[in-house]
Amino acid sequence: MLEITKDGTKYTIHRLEHILHYSNLKGVLENGLLSHNEAYRRGLIKHDISMSEVQQIRASKTDKIHYRNIHDYVSLYFRSSNPMLYKRKNIQEELLILLIDAEIIKDEKTIFTDGNAANSVTKFYKGVENLEKLPFDIILETRFWSDFTDGKRIVCAEVLAYPNVPSEKIFGIICPNQAMLNHVLSLNDNPEIYQQDGVKDFKKSGWDIIAHKGNFIITKVNRDFFF
C-alpha cells in the first residue's frame, strides 16, 4: 500500500491490478507475470485479450526513461475498471483481476505513466516521489471517465514492471462469477491449507484462499470490479 498527498488530498494505492483470461492463470502462477514479449517467446499465452491495433503501437514504442520497448514490461493498472475492460465486456465472464502488491512501484526498474502507454501524449515517470504528478482524482476516484477531458486515456494509467512480476507479488484474484472462482480454487496445490486457522478467518470475511508453490492467494467473486 502506498499513500500520496496531492493538492492537500490523500490518495491510497491499495494494490495494482492486471486483467487476465482464466486460461492463462496456471501459467502465471507457475512463472509469474511475464512481459508481452517474454510470454509469447515461451508460448504461454493461451488466450490473448489485448487489442491488436493497440499492440501494434506498443510494439514500436520505447519508454523515455530506460529506453526499453513497452512490450518488454509487464503492464499493470492502478484500476482495472477502465476502457480496456469495457472493450472486453463481452468476455468479462471469463476474465480475472489479479491484485498485485503496490510496493513494486518502488523497484528501480519500474516506471509508470499518466495514461495509456500507447498514447502519444502520455508521460512516463519513475520513483514514488513522482506519483504526485498523476491525476489520481480521475484515475482512482471516478467511475465515468467520459466526464473528464482526456479521461479515457488517463484512467488507463499504467505501472510497467520489468522484467516480470513474481507470483509471490500476487496476493489476490477477483472473479466475476462462481465458475471462475471454481477454476481458481482448482489450482490450489496444498489441500491442507484449508485446515489452518488463518484460512478460516478469511472465509468468515467472504474470501477463499489457495496456495501455489507456497504462495498464499486470497480469492472471491466480486462484481464491483466488472461492468
Short mmCIF file of the C-alpha atoms (twelve columns), coordinates in Angstrom:
data_MODEL
# 
_entry.id   MODEL 
# 
loop_
_atom_site.group_PDB 
_atom_site.id 
_atom_site.type_symbol 
_atom_site.label_atom_id 
_atom_site.label_alt_id 
_atom_site.label_comp_id 
_atom_site.label_asym_id 
_atom_site.label_seq_id 
_atom_site.Cartn_x 
_atom_site.Cartn_y 
_atom_site.Cartn_z 
_atom_site.pdbx_PDB_model_num 
ATOM 1   C CA . MET A 1   0.000   0.000   0.000   1 
ATOM 2   C CA . LEU A 2   1.249   3.463   -0.924  1 
ATOM 3   C CA . GLU A 3   -0.116  6.846   0.102   1 
ATOM 4   C CA . ILE A 4   0.226   10.035  -1.932  1 
ATOM 5   C CA . THR A 5   -0.801  13.538  -0.994  1 
ATOM 6   C CA . LYS A 6   -1.580  15.897  -3.872  1 
ATOM 7   C CA . ASP A 7   -3.042  19.373  -3.526  1 
ATOM 8   C CA . GLY A 8   -3.992  18.601  0.071   1 
ATOM 9   C CA . THR A 9   -5.834  15.378  -0.801  1 
ATOM 10  C CA . LYS A 10  -4.544  11.983  0.289   1 
ATOM 11  C CA . TYR A 11  -4.835  9.067   -2.141  1 
ATOM 12  C CA . THR A 12  -4.151  5.453   -1.208  1 
ATOM 13  C CA . ILE A 13  -2.927  2.899   -3.722  1 
ATOM 14  C CA . HIS A 14  -4.069  -0.309  -2.059  1 
ATOM 15  C CA . ARG A 15  -2.942  -2.514  -4.934  1 
ATOM 16  C CA . LEU A 16  -2.180  -2.684  -8.629  1 
ATOM 17  C CA . GLU A 17  -4.383  -4.717  -10.974 1 
ATOM 18  C CA . HIS A 18  -3.923  -6.927  -14.022 1 
ATOM 19  C CA . ILE A 19  -6.677  -8.235  -16.322 1 
ATOM 20  C CA . LEU A 20  -6.195  -11.879 -17.290 1 
ATOM 21  C CA . HIS A 21  -8.088  -14.541 -19.226 1 
ATOM 22  C CA . TYR A 22  -8.678  -17.511 -16.934 1 
ATOM 23  C CA . SER A 23  -6.901  -19.904 -19.334 1 
ATOM 24  C CA . ASN A 24  -3.618  -18.074 -18.667 1 
ATOM 25  C CA . LEU A 25  -3.799  -18.252 -14.857 1 
ATOM 26  C CA . LYS A 26  -1.992  -21.557 -14.380 1 
ATOM 27  C CA . GLY A 27  0.998   -20.293 -16.347 1 
ATOM 28  C CA . VAL A 28  1.061   -17.071 -14.317 1 
ATOM 29  C CA . LEU A 29  1.019   -18.951 -11.013 1 
ATOM 30  C CA . GLU A 30  3.910   -21.095 -12.209 1 
ATOM 31  C CA . ASN A 31  6.014   -18.397 -13.880 1 
ATOM 32  C CA . GLY A 32  4.789   -15.075 -12.527 1 
ATOM 33  C CA . LEU A 33  3.507   -12.329 -14.804 1 
ATOM 34  C CA . LEU A 34  5.813   -12.015 -17.796 1 
ATOM 35  C CA . SER A 35  6.139   -9.233  -20.320 1 
ATOM 36  C CA . HIS A 36  4.176   -9.470  -23.571 1 
ATOM 37  C CA . ASN A 37  7.338   -10.380 -25.494 1 
ATOM 38  C CA . GLU A 38  8.571   -12.975 -22.998 1 
ATOM 39  C CA . ALA A 39  5.184   -14.657 -22.571 1 
ATOM 40  C CA . TYR A 40  4.908   -15.087 -26.331 1 
ATOM 41  C CA . ARG A 41  8.514   -16.246 -26.623 1 
ATOM 42  C CA . ARG A 42  7.770   -19.039 -24.126 1 
ATOM 43  C CA . GLY A 43  4.459   -19.911 -25.776 1 
ATOM 44  C CA . LEU A 44  2.488   -19.273 -22.577 1 
ATOM 45  C CA . ILE A 45  -0.401  -17.203 -23.973 1 
ATOM 46  C CA . LYS A 46  -3.479  -19.409 -24.253 1 
ATOM 47  C CA . HIS A 47  -5.892  -16.546 -24.937 1 
ATOM 48  C CA . ASP A 48  -4.774  -13.008 -25.767 1 
ATOM 49  C CA . ILE A 49  -7.388  -10.418 -24.768 1 
ATOM 50  C CA . SER A 50  -5.386  -7.393  -25.917 1 
ATOM 51  C CA . MET A 51  -6.492  -5.241  -28.852 1 
ATOM 52  C CA . SER A 52  -4.325  -5.882  -31.921 1 
ATOM 53  C CA . GLU A 53  -4.366  -2.287  -33.155 1 
ATOM 54  C CA . VAL A 54  -3.108  -1.027  -29.790 1 
ATOM 55  C CA . GLN A 55  -0.482  -3.775  -29.557 1 
ATOM 56  C CA . GLN A 56  0.944   -2.700  -32.901 1 
ATOM 57  C CA . ILE A 57  1.579   0.750   -31.455 1 
ATOM 58  C CA . ARG A 58  3.071   -0.621  -28.244 1 
ATOM 59  C CA . ALA A 59  5.345   -2.966  -30.212 1 
ATOM 60  C CA . SER A 60  7.062   0.038   -31.798 1 
ATOM 61  C CA . LYS A 61  7.125   2.301   -28.739 1 
ATOM 62  C CA . THR A 62  10.045  2.842   -26.353 1 
ATOM 63  C CA . ASP A 63  9.830   4.496   -22.952 1 
ATOM 64  C CA . LYS A 64  11.838  7.663   -22.364 1 
ATOM 65  C CA . ILE A 65  13.381  6.576   -19.068 1 
ATOM 66  C CA . HIS A 66  15.037  3.185   -19.541 1 
ATOM 67  C CA . TYR A 67  14.610  3.156   -23.341 1 
ATOM 68  C CA . ARG A 68  13.012  -0.262  -23.410 1 
ATOM 69  C CA . ASN A 69  10.241  -1.433  -25.686 1 
ATOM 70  C CA . ILE A 70  6.845   -1.261  -23.954 1 
ATOM 71  C CA . HIS A 71  6.306   -4.951  -24.740 1 
ATOM 72  C CA . ASP A 72  9.329   -5.798  -22.577 1 
ATOM 73  C CA . TYR A 73  7.406   -4.671  -19.474 1 
ATOM 74  C CA . VAL A 74  4.518   -6.220  -17.560 1 
ATOM 75  C CA . SER A 75  1.596   -3.819  -17.776 1 
ATOM 76  C CA . LEU A 76  -0.401  -3.221  -14.587 1 
ATOM 77  C CA . TYR A 77  -3.245  -0.797  -13.945 1 
ATOM 78  C CA . PHE A 78  -3.978  1.424   -10.964 1 
ATOM 79  C CA . ARG A 79  -7.586  0.389   -11.664 1 
ATOM 80  C CA . SER A 80  -8.871  -2.317  -13.997 1 
ATOM 81  C CA . SER A 81  -12.417 -0.907  -14.331 1 
ATOM 82  C CA . ASN A 82  -11.242 1.094   -17.302 1 
ATOM 83  C CA . PRO A 83  -11.828 1.367   -21.089 1 
ATOM 84  C CA . MET A 84  -9.739  -1.756  -21.739 1 
ATOM 85  C CA . LEU A 85  -12.015 -3.920  -19.585 1 
ATOM 86  C CA . TYR A 86  -15.083 -2.175  -21.008 1 
ATOM 87  C CA . LYS A 87  -13.928 -3.092  -24.520 1 
ATOM 88  C CA . ARG A 88  -13.831 -6.717  -23.404 1 
ATOM 89  C CA . LYS A 89  -17.120 -6.753  -21.504 1 
ATOM 90  C CA . ASN A 90  -18.444 -9.352  -23.969 1 
ATOM 91  C CA . ILE A 91  -15.977 -11.867 -22.486 1 
ATOM 92  C CA . GLN A 92  -15.643 -10.454 -18.963 1 
ATOM 93  C CA . GLU A 93  -17.301 -13.566 -17.515 1 
ATOM 94  C CA . GLU A 94  -14.050 -15.348 -18.494 1 
ATOM 95  C CA . LEU A 95  -11.715 -12.732 -17.064 1 
ATOM 96  C CA . LEU A 96  -9.914  -12.487 -13.744 1 
ATOM 97  C CA . ILE A 97  -8.471  -9.444  -11.979 1 
ATOM 98  C CA . LEU A 98  -5.127  -10.127 -10.326 1 
ATOM 99  C CA . LEU A 99  -4.271  -7.975  -7.303  1 
ATOM 100 C CA . ILE A 100 -0.592  -7.031  -7.122  1 
ATOM 101 C CA . ASP A 101 1.485   -5.617  -4.273  1 
ATOM 102 C CA . ALA A 102 1.731   -1.865  -4.937  1 
ATOM 103 C CA . GLU A 103 5.222   -1.784  -3.422  1 
ATOM 104 C CA . ILE A 104 6.526   -2.948  -6.805  1 
ATOM 105 C CA . ILE A 105 6.364   0.724   -7.834  1 
ATOM 106 C CA . LYS A 106 9.416   1.301   -5.630  1 
ATOM 107 C CA . ASP A 107 11.565  -1.027  -7.733  1 
ATOM 108 C CA . GLU A 108 14.322  0.810   -9.608  1 
ATOM 109 C CA . LYS A 109 13.305  -0.808  -12.911 1 
ATOM 110 C CA . THR A 110 9.593   0.021   -12.570 1 
ATOM 111 C CA . ILE A 111 8.121   3.016   -14.376 1 
ATOM 112 C CA . PHE A 112 4.590   4.398   -14.529 1 
ATOM 113 C CA . THR A 113 2.503   6.618   -16.768 1 
ATOM 114 C CA . ASP A 114 -0.204  9.266   -16.570 1 
ATOM 115 C CA . GLY A 115 -2.323  7.425   -19.133 1 
ATOM 116 C CA . ASN A 116 -2.383  4.624   -21.683 1 
ATOM 117 C CA . ALA A 117 1.255   3.925   -22.563 1 
ATOM 118 C CA . ALA A 118 0.396   3.583   -26.269 1 
ATOM 119 C CA . ASN A 119 -0.911  7.158   -26.489 1 
ATOM 120 C CA . SER A 120 1.459   9.740   -27.962 1 
ATOM 121 C CA . VAL A 121 0.766   12.369  -25.266 1 
ATOM 122 C CA . THR A 122 1.273   10.023  -22.304 1 
ATOM 123 C CA . LYS A 123 4.166   10.873  -19.983 1 
ATOM 124 C CA . PHE A 124 6.437   8.334   -18.270 1 
ATOM 125 C CA . TYR A 125 7.812   8.606   -14.726 1 
ATOM 126 C CA . LYS A 126 9.774   6.625   -12.157 1 
ATOM 127 C CA . GLY A 127 10.163  6.900   -8.395  1 
ATOM 128 C CA . VAL A 128 7.415   7.193   -5.788  1 
ATOM 129 C CA . GLU A 129 8.198   10.899  -5.373  1 
ATOM 130 C CA . ASN A 130 6.757   11.432  -8.862  1 
ATOM 131 C CA . LEU A 131 3.442   9.710   -8.196  1 
ATOM 132 C CA . GLU A 132 2.026   13.093  -7.190  1 
ATOM 133 C CA . LYS A 133 2.262   14.122  -10.847 1 
ATOM 134 C CA . LEU A 134 -0.515  11.702  -11.770 1 
ATOM 135 C CA . PRO A 135 -4.182  12.855  -11.753 1 
ATOM 136 C CA . PHE A 136 -5.411  10.362  -9.153  1 
ATOM 137 C CA . ASP A 137 -8.686  12.257  -8.776  1 
ATOM 138 C CA . ILE A 138 -9.518  10.787  -12.197 1 
ATOM 139 C CA . ILE A 139 -7.508  7.548   -12.107 1 
ATOM 140 C CA . LEU A 140 -8.801  6.307   -8.759  1 
ATOM 141 C CA . GLU A 141 -11.850 8.328   -7.840  1 
ATOM 142 C CA . THR A 142 -14.160 8.438   -10.848 1 
ATOM 143 C CA . ARG A 143 -16.278 5.727   -12.459 1 
ATOM 144 C CA . PHE A 144 -17.263 7.747   -15.521 1 
ATOM 145 C CA . TRP A 145 -14.097 8.739   -17.372 1 
ATOM 146 C CA . SER A 146 -16.133 10.397  -20.141 1 
ATOM 147 C CA . ASP A 147 -16.945 13.196  -17.670 1 
ATOM 148 C CA . PHE A 148 -13.338 14.395  -17.932 1 
ATOM 149 C CA . THR A 149 -11.316 15.775  -20.804 1 
ATOM 150 C CA . ASP A 150 -8.927  13.026  -21.931 1 
ATOM 151 C CA . GLY A 151 -10.444 10.785  -19.248 1 
ATOM 152 C CA . LYS A 152 -10.372 7.648   -21.417 1 
ATOM 153 C CA . ARG A 153 -6.591  7.862   -21.752 1 
ATOM 154 C CA . ILE A 154 -5.951  8.932   -18.161 1 
ATOM 155 C CA . VAL A 155 -7.956  6.157   -16.496 1 
ATOM 156 C CA . CYS A 156 -5.739  3.644   -18.318 1 
ATOM 157 C CA . ALA A 157 -2.636  4.916   -16.487 1 
ATOM 158 C CA . GLU A 158 -0.153  2.070   -16.125 1 
ATOM 159 C CA . VAL A 159 2.609   0.732   -13.951 1 
ATOM 160 C CA . LEU A 160 5.204   -1.000  -16.116 1 
ATOM 161 C CA . ALA A 161 7.240   -3.616  -14.257 1 
ATOM 162 C CA . TYR A 162 10.493  -5.024  -15.635 1 
ATOM 163 C CA . PRO A 163 11.264  -7.763  -16.441 1 
ATOM 164 C CA . ASN A 164 8.426   -9.632  -14.665 1 
ATOM 165 C CA . VAL A 165 6.149   -9.696  -11.632 1 
ATOM 166 C CA . PRO A 166 6.992   -12.713 -9.434  1 
ATOM 167 C CA . SER A 167 3.993   -14.822 -8.438  1 
ATOM 168 C CA . GLU A 168 4.612   -14.041 -4.767  1 
ATOM 169 C CA . LYS A 169 3.691   -10.402 -5.523  1 
ATOM 170 C CA . ILE A 170 0.187   -11.565 -6.495  1 
ATOM 171 C CA . PHE A 171 -1.906  -11.560 -3.336  1 
ATOM 172 C CA . GLY A 172 -5.461  -11.766 -4.673  1 
ATOM 173 C CA . ILE A 173 -7.648  -12.887 -7.561  1 
ATOM 174 C CA . ILE A 174 -11.064 -11.326 -8.205  1 
ATOM 175 C CA . CYS A 175 -13.591 -13.444 -10.118 1 
ATOM 176 C CA . PRO A 176 -16.735 -12.340 -11.983 1 
ATOM 177 C CA . ASN A 177 -18.746 -15.469 -11.166 1 
ATOM 178 C CA . GLN A 178 -18.756 -18.805 -9.344  1 
ATOM 179 C CA . ALA A 179 -17.466 -20.736 -12.368 1 
ATOM 180 C CA . MET A 180 -14.307 -18.634 -12.447 1 
ATOM 181 C CA . LEU A 181 -13.899 -18.940 -8.689  1 
ATOM 182 C CA . ASN A 182 -14.150 -22.727 -9.011  1 
ATOM 183 C CA . HIS A 183 -11.434 -22.630 -11.672 1 
ATOM 184 C CA . VAL A 184 -9.139  -20.615 -9.412  1 
ATOM 185 C CA . LEU A 185 -9.753  -22.957 -6.481  1 
ATOM 186 C CA . SER A 186 -8.973  -25.978 -8.667  1 
ATOM 187 C CA . LEU A 187 -5.394  -24.720 -8.982  1 
ATOM 188 C CA . ASN A 188 -4.736  -24.990 -5.242  1 
ATOM 189 C CA . ASP A 189 -1.678  -27.240 -4.759  1 
ATOM 190 C CA . ASN A 190 -1.962  -27.582 -0.979  1 
ATOM 191 C CA . PRO A 191 -5.238  -29.185 0.192   1 
ATOM 192 C CA . GLU A 192 -4.064  -28.990 3.803   1 
ATOM 193 C CA . ILE A 193 -4.236  -25.210 3.698   1 
ATOM 194 C CA . TYR A 194 -7.951  -25.291 4.460   1 
ATOM 195 C CA . GLN A 195 -7.257  -26.674 7.907   1 
ATOM 196 C CA . GLN A 196 -5.307  -23.616 9.009   1 
ATOM 197 C CA . ASP A 197 -6.882  -21.072 11.347  1 
ATOM 198 C CA . GLY A 198 -5.959  -18.095 9.183   1 
ATOM 199 C CA . VAL A 199 -7.872  -19.515 6.249   1 
ATOM 200 C CA . LYS A 200 -10.957 -19.912 8.397   1 
ATOM 201 C CA . ASP A 201 -10.732 -16.219 9.242   1 
ATOM 202 C CA . PHE A 202 -10.577 -15.308 5.547   1 
ATOM 203 C CA . LYS A 203 -13.583 -17.475 4.773   1 
ATOM 204 C CA . LYS A 204 -15.575 -15.772 7.522   1 
ATOM 205 C CA . SER A 205 -14.824 -12.478 5.723   1 
ATOM 206 C CA . GLY A 206 -16.116 -13.823 2.411   1 
ATOM 207 C CA . TRP A 207 -12.745 -14.714 0.938   1 
ATOM 208 C CA . ASP A 208 -11.469 -18.087 -0.168  1 
ATOM 209 C CA . ILE A 209 -7.790  -18.919 -0.424  1 
ATOM 210 C CA . ILE A 210 -5.415  -21.044 -2.473  1 
ATOM 211 C CA . ALA A 211 -1.767  -21.935 -2.184  1 
ATOM 212 C CA . HIS A 212 0.586   -22.353 -5.133  1 
ATOM 213 C CA . LYS A 213 4.247   -23.178 -4.598  1 
ATOM 214 C CA . GLY A 214 3.930   -21.805 -1.074  1 
ATOM 215 C CA . ASN A 215 2.366   -18.539 -2.194  1 
ATOM 216 C CA . PHE A 216 -0.989  -17.867 -0.484  1 
ATOM 217 C CA . ILE A 217 -3.552  -16.013 -2.569  1 
ATOM 218 C CA . ILE A 218 -6.983  -14.786 -1.484  1 
ATOM 219 C CA . THR A 219 -9.835  -15.004 -3.978  1 
ATOM 220 C CA . LYS A 220 -13.543 -14.241 -4.207  1 
ATOM 221 C CA . VAL A 221 -16.391 -13.302 -6.528  1 
ATOM 222 C CA . ASN A 222 -16.824 -9.518  -6.639  1 
ATOM 223 C CA . ARG A 223 -18.878 -7.999  -9.426  1 
ATOM 224 C CA . ASP A 224 -17.871 -4.467  -8.413  1 
ATOM 225 C CA . PHE A 225 -14.648 -4.902  -10.385 1 
ATOM 226 C CA . PHE A 226 -16.538 -5.608  -13.607 1 
ATOM 227 C CA . PHE A 227 -19.075 -3.896  -15.867 1 
# 
